[in-house]
C-alpha cells in the first residue's frame, strides 16, 4: 500500500467524536485505521455507469 500523502480535516459534533472514540476503544483500533477503512468501503457503494 502506498504511503499516505494527503491530510483531510473536517468538523464533527462532540457526539460524533465520542462515538468514534468509543468504537475505537471497543475495537482496539486507532481513529485513522477506522476512518481509512470507512473511506475504502465507499468503493463498494459507488454506482457504476451500468448501475444507473
PQR file with spaces between the fields and no chain letter, atoms N, CA, C, O and H, PARSE charges and radii, in Angstrom:
ATOM       1  N    UNK     1       0.838   -1.174    0.000 -0.4000 1.5000
ATOM       2  CA   UNK     1       0.000    0.000    0.000 -0.0000 2.0000
ATOM       3  C    UNK     1       0.883    1.237    0.000  0.5500 1.7000
ATOM       4  O    UNK     1       1.937    1.264    0.635 -0.5500 1.4000
ATOM       5  N    UNK     2       0.445    2.251   -0.714 -0.4000 1.5000
ATOM       6  CA   UNK     2       1.265    3.457   -0.828 -0.0000 2.0000
ATOM       7  C    UNK     2       1.218    4.280    0.461  0.5500 1.7000
ATOM       8  O    UNK     2       0.306    4.154    1.278 -0.5500 1.4000
ATOM       9  H    UNK     2      -0.412    2.230   -1.230  0.4000 1.0000
ATOM      10  N    UNK     3       2.216    5.108    0.605 -0.4000 1.5000
ATOM      11  CA   UNK     3       2.333    5.967    1.781 -0.0000 2.0000
ATOM      12  C    UNK     3       1.311    7.101    1.691  0.5500 1.7000
ATOM      13  O    UNK     3       1.184    7.726    0.637 -0.5500 1.4000
ATOM      14  H    UNK     3       2.957    5.211   -0.059  0.4000 1.0000
ATOM      15  N    UNK     4       0.586    7.378    2.767 -0.4000 1.5000
ATOM      16  CA   UNK     4      -0.384    8.480    2.743 -0.0000 2.0000
ATOM      17  C    UNK     4       0.303    9.809    2.421  0.5500 1.7000
ATOM      18  O    UNK     4       1.396   10.093    2.910 -0.5500 1.4000
ATOM      19  H    UNK     4       0.690    6.870    3.623  0.4000 1.0000
ATOM      20  N    UNK     5      -0.350   10.603    1.603 -0.4000 1.5000
ATOM      21  CA   UNK     5       0.236   11.863    1.163 -0.0000 2.0000
ATOM      22  C    UNK     5      -0.638   13.079    1.451  0.5500 1.7000
ATOM      23  O    UNK     5      -0.164   14.212    1.368 -0.5500 1.4000
ATOM      24  H    UNK     5      -1.239   10.372    1.206  0.4000 1.0000
ATOM      25  N    UNK     6      -1.897   12.861    1.784 -0.4000 1.5000
ATOM      26  CA   UNK     6      -2.846   13.964    1.896 -0.0000 2.0000
ATOM      27  C    UNK     6      -3.485   13.960    3.281  0.5500 1.7000
ATOM      28  O    UNK     6      -3.792   12.902    3.828 -0.5500 1.4000
ATOM      29  H    UNK     6      -2.282   11.941    1.851  0.4000 1.0000
ATOM      30  N    UNK     7      -3.680   15.137    3.835 -0.4000 1.5000
ATOM      31  CA   UNK     7      -4.390   15.283    5.097 -0.0000 2.0000
ATOM      32  C    UNK     7      -5.802   15.761    4.807  0.5500 1.7000
ATOM      33  O    UNK     7      -6.009   16.614    3.943 -0.5500 1.4000
ATOM      34  H    UNK     7      -3.431   15.997    3.390  0.4000 1.0000
ATOM      35  N    UNK     8      -6.776   15.214    5.529 -0.4000 1.5000
ATOM      36  CA   UNK     8      -8.158   15.674    5.445 -0.0000 2.0000
ATOM      37  C    UNK     8      -8.562   16.112    6.844  0.5500 1.7000
ATOM      38  O    UNK     8      -8.386   15.378    7.817 -0.5500 1.4000
ATOM      39  H    UNK     8      -6.608   14.521    6.231  0.4000 1.0000
ATOM      40  N    UNK     9      -9.097   17.302    6.928 -0.4000 1.5000
ATOM      41  CA   UNK     9      -9.550   17.825    8.208 -0.0000 2.0000
ATOM      42  C    UNK     9     -11.023   18.182    8.057  0.5500 1.7000
ATOM      43  O    UNK     9     -11.415   18.837    7.091 -0.5500 1.4000
ATOM      44  H    UNK     9      -9.239   17.898    6.138  0.4000 1.0000
ATOM      45  N    UNK    10     -11.833   17.750    9.011 -0.4000 1.5000
ATOM      46  CA   UNK    10     -13.242   18.124    8.963 -0.0000 2.0000
ATOM      47  C    UNK    10     -13.790   18.197   10.377  0.5500 1.7000
ATOM      48  O    UNK    10     -13.216   17.641   11.314 -0.5500 1.4000
ATOM      49  H    UNK    10     -11.515   17.218    9.796  0.4000 1.0000
ATOM      50  N    UNK    11     -14.892   18.881   10.514 -0.4000 1.5000
ATOM      51  CA   UNK    11     -15.504   19.087   11.822 -0.0000 2.0000
ATOM      52  C    UNK    11     -16.582   18.034   12.066  0.5500 1.7000
ATOM      53  O    UNK    11     -17.292   17.619   11.150 -0.5500 1.4000
ATOM      54  H    UNK    11     -15.359   19.332    9.754  0.4000 1.0000
ATOM      55  N    UNK    12     -16.683   17.622   13.311 -0.4000 1.5000
ATOM      56  CA   UNK    12     -17.749   16.724   13.743 -0.0000 2.0000
ATOM      57  C    UNK    12     -18.317   17.262   15.047  0.5500 1.7000
ATOM      58  O    UNK    12     -17.700   18.092   15.715 -0.5500 1.4000
ATOM      59  H    UNK    12     -16.107   17.960   14.056  0.4000 1.0000
ATOM      60  N    UNK    13     -19.490   16.783   15.395 -0.4000 1.5000
ATOM      61  CA   UNK    13     -20.060   17.167   16.682 -0.0000 2.0000
ATOM      62  C    UNK    13     -19.330   16.416   17.786  0.5500 1.7000
ATOM      63  O    UNK    13     -18.641   15.430   17.526 -0.5500 1.4000
ATOM      64  H    UNK    13     -19.991   16.109   14.852  0.4000 1.0000
ATOM      65  N    UNK    14     -19.482   16.880   19.000 -0.4000 1.5000
ATOM      66  CA   UNK    14     -18.881   16.179   20.137 -0.0000 2.0000
ATOM      67  C    UNK    14     -19.447   14.770   20.236  0.5500 1.7000
ATOM      68  O    UNK    14     -18.721   13.834   20.571 -0.5500 1.4000
ATOM      69  H    UNK    14     -20.041   17.681   19.212  0.4000 1.0000
ATOM      70  N    UNK    15     -20.717   14.612   19.954 -0.4000 1.5000
ATOM      71  CA   UNK    15     -21.353   13.294   19.997 -0.0000 2.0000
ATOM      72  C    UNK    15     -20.720   12.345   18.969  0.5500 1.7000
ATOM      73  O    UNK    15     -20.473   11.178   19.274 -0.5500 1.4000
ATOM      74  H    UNK    15     -21.307   15.372   19.682  0.4000 1.0000
ATOM      75  N    UNK    16     -20.463   12.836   17.772 -0.4000 1.5000
ATOM      76  CA   UNK    16     -19.822   12.012   16.741 -0.0000 2.0000
ATOM      77  C    UNK    16     -18.396   11.641   17.146  0.5500 1.7000
ATOM      78  O    UNK    16     -17.966   10.505   16.949 -0.5500 1.4000
ATOM      79  H    UNK    16     -20.664   13.784   17.525  0.4000 1.0000
ATOM      80  N    UNK    17     -17.679   12.585   17.699 -0.4000 1.5000
ATOM      81  CA   UNK    17     -16.308   12.336   18.168 -0.0000 2.0000
ATOM      82  C    UNK    17     -16.298   11.289   19.273  0.5500 1.7000
ATOM      83  O    UNK    17     -15.460   10.387   19.281 -0.5500 1.4000
ATOM      84  H    UNK    17     -18.028   13.508   17.859  0.4000 1.0000
ATOM      85  N    UNK    18     -17.233   11.416   20.202 -0.4000 1.5000
ATOM      86  CA   UNK    18     -17.328   10.448   21.299 -0.0000 2.0000
ATOM      87  C    UNK    18     -17.671    9.058   20.775  0.5500 1.7000
ATOM      88  O    UNK    18     -17.142    8.060   21.264 -0.5500 1.4000
ATOM      89  H    UNK    18     -17.914   12.149   20.196  0.4000 1.0000
ATOM      90  N    UNK    19     -18.546    8.991   19.792 -0.4000 1.5000
ATOM      91  CA   UNK    19     -18.925    7.718   19.192 -0.0000 2.0000
ATOM      92  C    UNK    19     -17.727    7.061   18.517  0.5500 1.7000
ATOM      93  O    UNK    19     -17.509    5.859   18.670 -0.5500 1.4000
ATOM      94  H    UNK    19     -18.976    9.802   19.395  0.4000 1.0000
ATOM      95  N    UNK    20     -16.957    7.838   17.775 -0.4000 1.5000
ATOM      96  CA   UNK    20     -15.758    7.317   17.126 -0.0000 2.0000
ATOM      97  C    UNK    20     -14.757    6.830   18.172  0.5500 1.7000
ATOM      98  O    UNK    20     -14.177    5.753   18.029 -0.5500 1.4000
ATOM      99  H    UNK    20     -17.134    8.814   17.650  0.4000 1.0000
ATOM     100  N    UNK    21     -14.561    7.611   19.202 -0.4000 1.5000
ATOM     101  CA   UNK    21     -13.620    7.230   20.267 -0.0000 2.0000
ATOM     102  C    UNK    21     -14.055    5.937   20.935  0.5500 1.7000
ATOM     103  O    UNK    21     -13.237    5.042   21.149 -0.5500 1.4000
ATOM     104  H    UNK    21     -15.032    8.486   19.318  0.4000 1.0000
ATOM     105  N    UNK    22     -15.328    5.830   21.263 -0.4000 1.5000
ATOM     106  CA   UNK    22     -15.849    4.623   21.899 -0.0000 2.0000
ATOM     107  C    UNK    22     -15.666    3.404   21.003  0.5500 1.7000
ATOM     108  O    UNK    22     -15.253    2.341   21.466 -0.5500 1.4000
ATOM     109  H    UNK    22     -15.993    6.556   21.089  0.4000 1.0000
ATOM     110  N    UNK    23     -15.977    3.563   19.718 -0.4000 1.5000
ATOM     111  CA   UNK    23     -15.813    2.455   18.776 -0.0000 2.0000
ATOM     112  C    UNK    23     -14.345    2.030   18.700  0.5500 1.7000
ATOM     113  O    UNK    23     -14.042    0.837   18.719 -0.5500 1.4000
ATOM     114  H    UNK    23     -16.313    4.427   19.342  0.4000 1.0000
ATOM     115  N    UNK    24     -13.459    2.980   18.616 -0.4000 1.5000
ATOM     116  CA   UNK    24     -12.026    2.674   18.526 -0.0000 2.0000
ATOM     117  C    UNK    24     -11.532    1.958   19.770  0.5500 1.7000
ATOM     118  O    UNK    24     -10.744    1.017   19.675 -0.5500 1.4000
ATOM     119  H    UNK    24     -13.705    3.949   18.600  0.4000 1.0000
ATOM     120  N    UNK    25     -11.978    2.387   20.915 -0.4000 1.5000
ATOM     121  CA   UNK    25     -11.593    1.724   22.163 -0.0000 2.0000
ATOM     122  C    UNK    25     -12.129    0.294   22.189  0.5500 1.7000
ATOM     123  O    UNK    25     -11.415   -0.637   22.560 -0.5500 1.4000
ATOM     124  H    UNK    25     -12.618    3.152   20.992  0.4000 1.0000
ATOM     125  N    UNK    26     -13.371    0.131   21.799 -0.4000 1.5000
ATOM     126  CA   UNK    26     -14.015   -1.180   21.792 -0.0000 2.0000
ATOM     127  C    UNK    26     -13.300   -2.147   20.854  0.5500 1.7000
ATOM     128  O    UNK    26     -13.143   -3.325   21.174 -0.5500 1.4000
ATOM     129  H    UNK    26     -13.951    0.888   21.498  0.4000 1.0000
ATOM     130  N    UNK    27     -12.866   -1.647   19.691 -0.4000 1.5000
ATOM     131  CA   UNK    27     -12.226   -2.487   18.682 -0.0000 2.0000
ATOM     132  C    UNK    27     -10.696   -2.514   18.801  0.5500 1.7000
ATOM     133  O    UNK    27     -10.023   -3.205   18.037 -0.5500 1.4000
ATOM     134  H    UNK    27     -12.994   -0.690   19.432  0.4000 1.0000
ATOM     135  N    UNK    28     -10.157   -1.762   19.757 -0.4000 1.5000
ATOM     136  CA   UNK    28      -8.709   -1.644   19.956 -0.0000 2.0000
ATOM     137  C    UNK    28      -8.011   -1.234   18.657  0.5500 1.7000
ATOM     138  O    UNK    28      -7.016   -1.831   18.245 -0.5500 1.4000
ATOM     139  H    UNK    28     -10.704   -1.200   20.377  0.4000 1.0000
ATOM     140  N    UNK    29      -8.564   -0.202   18.032 -0.4000 1.5000
ATOM     141  CA   UNK    29      -8.006    0.330   16.786 -0.0000 2.0000
ATOM     142  C    UNK    29      -7.923    1.843   16.918  0.5500 1.7000
ATOM     143  O    UNK    29      -8.643    2.447   17.713 -0.5500 1.4000
ATOM     144  H    UNK    29      -9.372    0.282   18.367  0.4000 1.0000
ATOM     145  N    UNK    30      -7.043    2.446   16.136 -0.4000 1.5000
ATOM     146  CA   UNK    30      -6.959    3.903   16.214 -0.0000 2.0000
ATOM     147  C    UNK    30      -7.919    4.554   15.214  0.5500 1.7000
ATOM     148  O    UNK    30      -8.427    3.900   14.303 -0.5500 1.4000
ATOM     149  H    UNK    30      -6.458    1.955   15.490  0.4000 1.0000
ATOM     150  N    UNK    31      -8.149    5.829   15.402 -0.4000 1.5000
ATOM     151  CA   UNK    31      -9.130    6.542   14.587 -0.0000 2.0000
ATOM     152  C    UNK    31      -8.742    6.564   13.114  0.5500 1.7000
ATOM     153  O    UNK    31      -9.607    6.470   12.243 -0.5500 1.4000
ATOM     154  H    UNK    31      -7.736    6.360   16.142  0.4000 1.0000
ATOM     155  N    UNK    32      -7.465    6.686   12.834 -0.4000 1.5000
ATOM     156  CA   UNK    32      -7.016    6.706   11.445 -0.0000 2.0000
ATOM     157  C    UNK    32      -7.366    5.402   10.743  0.5500 1.7000
ATOM     158  O    UNK    32      -7.871    5.414    9.621 -0.5500 1.4000
ATOM     159  H    UNK    32      -6.763    6.762   13.541  0.4000 1.0000
ATOM     160  N    UNK    33      -7.099    4.278   11.399 -0.4000 1.5000
ATOM     161  CA   UNK    33      -7.430    2.980   10.800 -0.0000 2.0000
ATOM     162  C    UNK    33      -8.918    2.877   10.491  0.5500 1.7000
ATOM     163  O    UNK    33      -9.310    2.456    9.403 -0.5500 1.4000
ATOM     164  H    UNK    33      -6.688    4.267   12.311  0.4000 1.0000
ATOM     165  N    UNK    34      -9.734    3.264   11.451 -0.4000 1.5000
ATOM     166  CA   UNK    34     -11.184    3.154   11.298 -0.0000 2.0000
ATOM     167  C    UNK    34     -11.674    4.052   10.168  0.5500 1.7000
ATOM     168  O    UNK    34     -12.475    3.621    9.338 -0.5500 1.4000
ATOM     169  H    UNK    34      -9.416    3.606   12.335  0.4000 1.0000
ATOM     170  N    UNK    35     -11.207    5.277   10.129 -0.4000 1.5000
ATOM     171  CA   UNK    35     -11.658    6.201    9.088 -0.0000 2.0000
ATOM     172  C    UNK    35     -11.154    5.791    7.707  0.5500 1.7000
ATOM     173  O    UNK    35     -11.881    5.938    6.725 -0.5500 1.4000
ATOM     174  H    UNK    35     -10.556    5.626   10.803  0.4000 1.0000
ATOM     175  N    UNK    36      -9.933    5.283    7.609 -0.4000 1.5000
ATOM     176  CA   UNK    36      -9.433    4.789    6.322 -0.0000 2.0000
ATOM     177  C    UNK    36     -10.282    3.628    5.828  0.5500 1.7000
ATOM     178  O    UNK    36     -10.632    3.563    4.650 -0.5500 1.4000
ATOM     179  H    UNK    36      -9.343    5.163    8.407  0.4000 1.0000
ATOM     180  N    UNK    37     -10.611    2.711    6.733 -0.4000 1.5000
ATOM     181  CA   UNK    37     -11.439    1.566    6.345 -0.0000 2.0000
ATOM     182  C    UNK    37     -12.807    2.041    5.848  0.5500 1.7000
ATOM     183  O    UNK    37     -13.327    1.520    4.862 -0.5500 1.4000
ATOM     184  H    UNK    37     -10.327    2.763    7.690  0.4000 1.0000
ATOM     185  N    UNK    38     -13.375    3.011    6.519 -0.4000 1.5000
ATOM     186  CA   UNK    38     -14.659    3.557    6.096 -0.0000 2.0000
ATOM     187  C    UNK    38     -14.567    4.160    4.702  0.5500 1.7000
ATOM     188  O    UNK    38     -15.426    3.905    3.858 -0.5500 1.4000
ATOM     189  H    UNK    38     -12.952    3.434    7.320  0.4000 1.0000
ATOM     190  N    UNK    39     -13.540    4.955    4.456 -0.4000 1.5000
ATOM     191  CA   UNK    39     -13.368    5.570    3.142 -0.0000 2.0000
ATOM     192  C    UNK    39     -13.196    4.511    2.062  0.5500 1.7000
ATOM     193  O    UNK    39     -13.791    4.607    0.989 -0.5500 1.4000
ATOM     194  H    UNK    39     -12.843    5.162    5.142  0.4000 1.0000
ATOM     195  N    UNK    40     -12.381    3.501    2.349 -0.4000 1.5000
ATOM     196  CA   UNK    40     -12.170    2.433    1.363 -0.0000 2.0000
ATOM     197  C    UNK    40     -13.459    1.672    1.082  0.5500 1.7000
ATOM     198  O    UNK    40     -13.674    1.215   -0.041 -0.5500 1.4000
ATOM     199  H    UNK    40     -11.897    3.422    3.221  0.4000 1.0000
ATOM     200  N    UNK    41     -14.306    1.531    2.074 -0.4000 1.5000
ATOM     201  CA   UNK    41     -15.561    0.801    1.879 -0.0000 2.0000
ATOM     202  C    UNK    41     -16.515    1.546    0.944  0.5500 1.7000
ATOM     203  O    UNK    41     -17.448    0.946    0.409 -0.5500 1.4000
ATOM     204  H    UNK    41     -14.132    1.902    2.986  0.4000 1.0000
ATOM     205  N    UNK    42     -16.295    2.819    0.746 -0.4000 1.5000
ATOM     206  CA   UNK    42     -17.158    3.599   -0.134 -0.0000 2.0000
ATOM     207  C    UNK    42     -17.097    3.102   -1.576  0.5500 1.7000
ATOM     208  O    UNK    42     -18.047    3.271   -2.340 -0.5500 1.4000
ATOM     209  H    UNK    42     -15.537    3.306    1.181  0.4000 1.0000
ATOM     210  N    UNK    43     -15.995    2.502   -1.932 -0.4000 1.5000
ATOM     211  CA   UNK    43     -15.847    1.992   -3.295 -0.0000 2.0000
ATOM     212  C    UNK    43     -16.964    1.008   -3.642  0.5500 1.7000
ATOM     213  O    UNK    43     -17.424    0.972   -4.783 -0.5500 1.4000
ATOM     214  H    UNK    43     -15.223    2.364   -1.311  0.4000 1.0000
ATOM     215  N    UNK    44     -17.399    0.215   -2.670 -0.4000 1.5000
ATOM     216  CA   UNK    44     -18.475   -0.747   -2.905 -0.0000 2.0000
ATOM     217  C    UNK    44     -19.819   -0.062   -3.053  0.5500 1.7000
ATOM     218  O    UNK    44     -20.754   -0.645   -3.604 -0.5500 1.4000
ATOM     219  H    UNK    44     -17.025    0.245   -1.743  0.4000 1.0000
ATOM     220  N    UNK    45     -19.930    1.162   -2.571 -0.4000 1.5000
ATOM     221  CA   UNK    45     -21.209    1.872   -2.583 -0.0000 2.0000
ATOM     222  C    UNK    45     -21.375    2.783   -3.797  0.5500 1.7000
ATOM     223  O    UNK    45     -22.469    3.281   -4.064 -0.5500 1.4000
ATOM     224  H    UNK    45     -19.171    1.635   -2.124  0.4000 1.0000
ATOM     225  N    UNK    46     -20.288    2.995   -4.525 -0.4000 1.5000
ATOM     226  CA   UNK    46     -20.346    3.876   -5.690 -0.0000 2.0000
ATOM     227  C    UNK    46     -21.046    3.143   -6.816  0.5500 1.7000
ATOM     228  O    UNK    46     -20.716    2.001   -7.136 -0.5500 1.4000
ATOM     229  H    UNK    46     -19.399    2.590   -4.309  0.4000 1.0000
ATOM     230  N    UNK    47     -22.013    3.813   -7.410 -0.4000 1.5000
ATOM     231  CA   UNK    47     -22.746    3.210   -8.522 -0.0000 2.0000
ATOM     232  C    UNK    47     -21.909    3.279   -9.787  0.5500 1.7000
ATOM     233  O    UNK    47     -21.379    4.330  -10.147 -0.5500 1.4000
ATOM     234  H    UNK    47     -22.281    4.740   -7.150  0.4000 1.0000
ATOM     235  N    UNK    48     -21.805    2.161  -10.441 -0.4000 1.5000
ATOM     236  CA   UNK    48     -21.096    2.089  -11.715 -0.0000 2.0000
ATOM     237  C    UNK    48     -22.031    2.590  -12.811  0.5500 1.7000
ATOM     238  O    UNK    48     -23.250    2.534  -12.645 -0.5500 1.4000
ATOM     239  H    UNK    48     -22.235    1.307  -10.148  0.4000 1.0000
ATOM     240  N    UNK    49     -21.488    3.081  -13.932 -0.4000 1.5000
ATOM     241  CA   UNK    49     -22.356    3.569  -15.018 -0.0000 2.0000
ATOM     242  C    UNK    49     -23.403    2.531  -15.444  0.5500 1.7000
ATOM     243  O    UNK    49     -24.513    2.896  -15.834 -0.5500 1.4000
ATOM     244  H    UNK    49     -20.498    3.127  -14.067  0.4000 1.0000
ATOM     245  N    UNK    50     -23.060    1.258  -15.373 -0.4000 1.5000
ATOM     246  CA   UNK    50     -24.015    0.218  -15.762 -0.0000 2.0000
ATOM     247  C    UNK    50     -25.157    0.077  -14.753  0.5500 1.7000
ATOM     248  O    UNK    50     -26.198   -0.494  -15.076 -0.5500 1.4000
ATOM     249  H    UNK    50     -22.159    0.962  -15.056  0.4000 1.0000
ATOM     250  N    UNK    51     -24.968    0.595  -13.529 -0.4000 1.5000
ATOM     251  CA   UNK    51     -25.995    0.521  -12.495 -0.0000 2.0000
ATOM     252  C    UNK    51     -26.995    1.663  -12.585  0.5500 1.7000
ATOM     253  O    UNK    51     -28.052    1.616  -11.956 -0.5500 1.4000
ATOM     254  H    UNK    51     -24.122    1.058  -13.267  0.4000 1.0000
ATOM     255  N    UNK    52     -26.671    2.673  -13.352 -0.4000 1.5000
ATOM     256  CA   UNK    52     -27.537    3.868  -13.409 -0.0000 2.0000
ATOM     257  C    UNK    52     -28.707    3.670  -14.348  0.5500 1.7000
ATOM     258  O    UNK    52     -29.527    4.573  -14.512 -0.5500 1.4000
ATOM     259  H    UNK    52     -25.812    2.711  -13.862  0.4000 1.0000
